[in-house]
Amino acid sequence: MTTPAHDHDHDHSHEGEGFVFGHEILSILADRGGRLPVAELKSAAGTVFGEQAVYGNCHGDRFDFEGLLAFLSSKGKLALDGEFASLGHVPGCAGH
């Protein structure tokens, strides 16, 4: 699953049905105002991508939903504050 904004060039052989890139979760967050309760973000992702989705990054690392949020947070792409997630100061998928 990719979006038109995902235009940088590298191998995506690790993708498969149900593989969701972190920037797609950031897009959901942005579309809903940039800040949501984590539970609401997780529910929205499950609705869009399915409950069995595998989350990951452009390098092929795979995460569960909470692991993805921790990864995005560690990269400054997402901020976690208690039970809320908000867009971070680093844009998603910057082309590496």
N, C-alpha and C positions, 0 to 999 in steps of 0.2 A: 504494500500500500504506500503510495507516494502522493505528493501533492505537486502542483505545477511550480511552487516556490522551491522545490527540491531540485535545483538545477546544477549542482556541482558534480564533478566527475570523479567517481571512484567505484570500486567493485560493489555490487549489490547482490552477489550470489547467495548471501546469507538470508536474503529476504525469502519469504514464503507466505502462503496464505495464513492470515492471522498475525503477521508480523507488523507491529505498529511502531513507527519511529517516534522518538521523543518529541520532535517538533510538531507532530500531529496532536499531541496532548497539549502542547503550548498553544496551538491554534484554537483548540476548544476553549482554553482558559482566556485567550485574547477575545474570542467571539462572545464570551459571556462577561466581559467587563474587566478582565485582568486579575480578578481576585475571587476565589470561591472556597467554601469549606472543602477539605480534602475528600470527604465522603461524597459530596455532590460531584466533584470532578471525576472521581472513580466511577460513580454511577453513570455519568454522561459518557465516559470512555467505554464502559461496558455496553451501553445502549448503541453507540456508534460502531464499535469494533468487535463486540461480542465478549462474553464473559471469559472465554478461553484464549483471548488474545495474548500474544507474547510481545512484550515491549522491549525496545532496544535502541541502540544508537547507530550511526552511519558506519561504525567500525565493526559491527556485528556482535557487540556485547549484548547479552540478553538479560532481562530483569523481570521480576514480577512488578506489579504496579507501584508498590511502595519503594522497591529498589530503584525503579526509574525515577521517581520523585527525588530520592536521595542523590542519585547520580546528577540529575539536572540541577539540583540545589548546589552540589559541590562544584559545578561549573559556572555558577552565577546566572543560570538561565531561568531559575525558578527560586523563589524565596518561600521557605516554610516558616510559619509563625503560629505556633500552637496547632490548632485544628484547621488553619487556613493555608492555602497556597496562592501565591501571586507571581506575576511575571517578574523575573529578575532583571538585573542591569545589563546582562549580556544577551544579545539577540540569539534566538534559536538558530540552529543550522547555519552558521556563518561561513560555510564553504571550506572549513578546515584549512 
